[in-house]
Amino acid sequence: MSYHTLQHLTVRLLFDEKFVQDVYANPDNALSGLDLTNQEKQQLLAIDRRAWGYDPLRRLRTMRTLVEEFKASTTIVLAEIKKLAFLEEFFSSKIFHQSIQERGSMGLAFAEYLSERFRKGELKTPQLSDVLRLETLMARSRRNLSQKVEIPLLPDILREDLKIKFVPGADVGAFQANTIATIQKIEKYLFEVNLMPAMVLCDDAPRLTSLPIVEAKKKSYLLCVPAANGVSLVNIEKGDYLVLIETRSALTIRQVIERALASGVAKAKTQEVIARALEEQTLYLC
């Protein structure tokens, strides 16, 4: 529907001044591929281009929300780059425009943007990769909480042909061992600064000193689960992780056992992990 296309296009114009310039300078090129009628294009171009920049703080307010969800990652980025403009370039990126036009999550698009800049070598702080992956895992889990599923009662006997899957909001991840320690150090720094934000202007203000080293060969395994106020993290064993990661998509218990066995997890261990996760409603029968 061109109406929805126009709605999404309006959001893009409100956030990206360069896109506004492109649309007014060469509308056929800038708007190519969009489901818009000629009349809708003319109505759009009839708007005074200055109106799109009426609220100069729109980007900053939105960035504040994004930073709140990816607090540790953005702190690492700003500590390295020292330019807020680096983060604001997100609003002119292809990733941003695609997420808006396709009704995706702006938060997850922001995480993808930072990840892409890291992969390209524009961000070099080694701790960023896993910190961003963990914050993205939690962000995605929070969004999945809105999905509603019926959780049936557990049978007396768990047959291997029954299908299981993570409940919405649950997920697992493997990260370098010091990822949590890195986030905790950043949170401590931000807490101190937030006591009196103006003190960052002082020479003797708290500084984000060296972060815990990256221990790539040592892993921590984390389970993200629904909680009263969103999601929370639980440390789990490697064996639990190797079982649970197979339940991101619906599989029979037999399939999970076979895949976990291929990863070196004994059948009895897999059965134990599945039974416990079903009882705790981290998994459900689907």
C-alpha positions in Angstrom: 0.0 0.0 0.0 1.4 3.4 -1.0 -0.1 4.9 2.1 2.1 2.9 4.4 5.1 3.5 2.1 4.5 7.3 2.5 4.3 6.9 6.3 7.7 5.2 6.4 9.2 7.6 4.0 8.0 10.5 6.2 9.9 9.0 9.1 13.1 8.7 7.0 12.8 12.3 5.9 12.4 13.5 9.5 15.7 11.9 10.5 18.0 12.3 7.6 18.7 15.8 6.2 20.9 14.4 3.4 18.0 12.2 2.3 15.8 15.3 2.2 18.3 17.0 -0.1 18.4 14.0 -2.4 14.6 13.7 -2.6 14.1 17.3 -3.5 17.1 17.5 -5.9 16.3 14.2 -7.7 13.1 12.7 -6.6 12.9 10.0 -9.3 16.2 8.6 -8.3 15.8 9.0 -4.5 12.3 7.5 -4.5 12.9 4.8 -7.0 11.6 1.4 -6.0 8.9 2.8 -3.7 5.2 2.2 -4.1 4.2 5.9 -4.6 1.8 7.4 -7.1 2.8 10.5 -9.0 0.3 12.5 -7.0 1.8 11.3 -3.7 5.2 12.3 -4.9 4.0 15.8 -5.9 2.3 16.2 -2.5 5.5 15.2 -0.8 7.6 17.7 -2.8 5.1 20.5 -2.1 6.1 20.5 1.5 8.6 23.1 2.4 11.9 21.2 2.9 12.7 23.2 6.0 9.7 21.6 7.8 11.6 18.3 8.0 14.2 19.9 10.2 11.7 21.7 12.5 12.8 19.7 15.5 16.6 19.9 15.7 16.6 17.6 18.8 14.7 14.7 17.3 17.8 12.7 16.4 19.4 13.3 19.8 16.3 12.2 21.7 16.0 9.1 19.6 19.7 8.4 20.0 19.3 8.7 23.8 16.8 5.8 23.7 19.1 3.7 21.5 22.0 4.3 23.7 20.0 3.3 26.8 19.4 -0.1 25.3 23.0 -0.5 24.0 24.7 1.3 26.9 27.9 -0.6 27.2 28.5 -0.8 23.4 27.9 2.9 22.8 30.2 3.8 25.7 33.0 1.7 24.2 32.4 3.4 20.8 32.4 6.9 22.2 35.5 6.2 24.3 37.3 5.2 21.2 35.9 7.6 18.5 35.1 10.6 20.8 32.6 11.9 18.4 28.8 11.8 18.8 28.5 12.3 15.1 29.7 8.8 14.6 26.6 7.4 16.3 24.3 9.9 14.5 25.6 8.7 11.1 23.3 5.8 11.8 20.3 7.9 10.7 21.8 8.4 7.3 22.9 4.8 6.9 21.3 2.2 4.5 20.6 0.0 7.5 18.5 2.7 9.1 16.5 3.5 6.0 15.9 -0.2 5.2 14.7 -0.9 8.8 12.2 2.0 8.6 10.9 1.3 5.2 10.5 -2.4 6.0 9.0 -1.8 9.4 11.9 -3.4 11.3 13.2 -2.7 14.7 15.3 0.6 14.9 17.1 -0.8 17.9 18.2 -4.0 16.2 19.1 -1.9 13.1 21.3 0.3 15.3 23.1 -2.8 16.7 23.6 -4.0 13.1 25.0 -0.6 12.1 27.6 -0.7 15.0 28.5 -4.4 14.1 29.0 -3.5 10.5 31.3 -0.6 11.4 33.3 -3.0 13.6 33.6 -5.6 10.9 34.9 -2.9 8.5 37.6 -2.0 10.9 36.3 1.4 11.7 35.9 0.4 15.3 38.9 -1.4 16.8 38.3 -1.9 20.6 38.4 -5.7 20.9 35.9 -5.9 23.8 33.2 -4.3 21.6 32.3 -7.4 19.5 31.1 -9.6 22.3 29.6 -6.8 24.4 27.5 -5.7 21.4 26.5 -9.4 20.7 25.3 -9.8 24.3 23.3 -6.5 24.3 21.8 -7.4 20.9 20.8 -10.9 22.3 19.0 -9.2 25.1 17.4 -6.6 22.9 16.1 -9.2 20.6 14.8 -11.3 23.5 12.9 -8.3 24.9 11.2 -7.8 21.6 10.3 -11.5 21.4 8.4 -11.2 24.7 5.5 -9.7 22.8 4.9 -13.0 21.1 2.2 -15.0 22.8 2.2 -18.8 23.0 0.2 -21.3 24.9 2.3 -23.5 27.2 0.6 -26.9 27.6 0.9 -29.0 30.7 3.8 -31.4 30.7 3.0 -35.1 30.1 4.1 -37.8 32.6 6.5 -39.1 30.0 8.5 -37.0 27.6 8.3 -38.8 24.3 11.2 -38.2 22.0 8.8 -37.3 19.1 7.5 -34.2 21.0 8.6 -30.9 19.6 10.3 -28.3 21.9 11.3 -24.7 21.5 12.4 -21.7 23.5 9.6 -19.7 25.0 9.5 -16.1 23.6 12.2 -14.0 25.2 14.5 -17.0 25.9 17.8 -17.5 24.1 21.4 -18.5 24.7 24.8 -17.2 23.7 28.5 -17.9 24.1 30.8 -15.0 24.8 34.5 -14.4 25.7 34.9 -14.9 29.4 35.4 -11.2 30.4 32.3 -9.9 28.6 30.2 -9.5 31.8 33.2 -8.0 33.7 33.6 -5.5 30.9 29.9 -4.4 31.1 30.1 -4.2 34.8 33.1 -1.9 34.7 31.4 0.3 32.1 28.2 0.4 34.3 30.3 1.5 37.3 31.8 4.3 35.3 28.4 5.5 34.0 27.0 5.4 37.5 29.7 7.6 38.8 29.4 10.1 35.9 25.6 10.2 36.3 25.9 11.4 39.9 26.9 14.8 38.5 27.1 14.8 34.7 28.7 18.2 34.5 31.8 16.8 36.1 32.9 15.2 32.8 34.1 18.7 31.9 36.6 18.6 34.8 40.2 17.3 34.5 39.8 15.1 37.5 36.5 13.6 36.5 36.2 9.8 36.5 37.6 8.2 33.3 36.8 4.9 31.7 40.2 3.2 32.2 41.5 0.1 30.5 38.8 -2.6 30.1 39.3 -6.3 31.1 41.3 -8.1 28.5 39.6 -10.2 25.9 40.0 -13.9 26.7 38.8 -15.4 23.4 39.9 -19.0 24.3 37.8 -18.9 27.5 34.0 -18.7 27.1 31.1 -17.9 29.3 27.7 -19.3 28.4 24.6 -17.2 29.2 21.0 -18.0 29.1 18.6 -15.1 28.6 15.2 -15.7 30.2 12.0 -13.7 30.6 11.8 -11.8 33.9 9.4 -9.5 35.7 10.8 -6.4 34.1 12.0 -7.7 30.8 14.7 -10.3 30.6 17.6 -11.5 32.8 20.8 -13.5 32.3 21.8 -16.8 33.9 25.2 -18.4 33.7 25.0 -22.0 32.4 27.4 -24.8 31.7 28.8 -25.5 28.2 26.8 -28.7 28.0 23.6 -26.9 28.7 24.4 -24.3 26.1 25.1 -27.0 23.4 21.7 -28.5 24.1 19.7 -25.3 24.4 21.1 -23.6 21.3 19.4 -26.3 19.2 16.0 -25.2 20.5 16.0 -21.8 18.8 13.8 -23.5 16.2 11.2 -26.2 16.9 12.7 -29.6 16.9 11.7 -33.0 18.3 13.4 -34.1 21.5 15.0 -36.9 19.5 16.5 -34.3 17.0 17.9 -32.2 19.9 19.5 -35.4 21.5 21.1 -36.3 18.1 22.5 -32.8 17.5 23.8 -32.5 21.1 25.4 -35.9 20.9 27.2 -34.8 17.7 28.5 -31.8 19.8 29.8 -34.2 22.5 26.9 -34.1 25.0 25.7 -37.4 26.4 22.1 -38.4 25.9 21.4 -38.5 29.6 22.7 -35.0 30.0 20.6 -33.7 27.2 17.5 -35.3 28.6 18.2 -33.7 32.0 18.7 -30.2 30.5 15.5 -30.5 28.4 13.4 -31.7 31.4 14.7 -29.0 33.6 14.1 -26.3 31.0 10.6 -27.5 30.4 9.8 -27.4 34.1 11.2 -23.9 34.4 9.3 -22.9 31.3 12.4 -21.8 29.4 11.3 -24.3 26.8 7.8 -25.4 25.9 6.1 -28.1 24.0 5.0 -26.8 20.6 
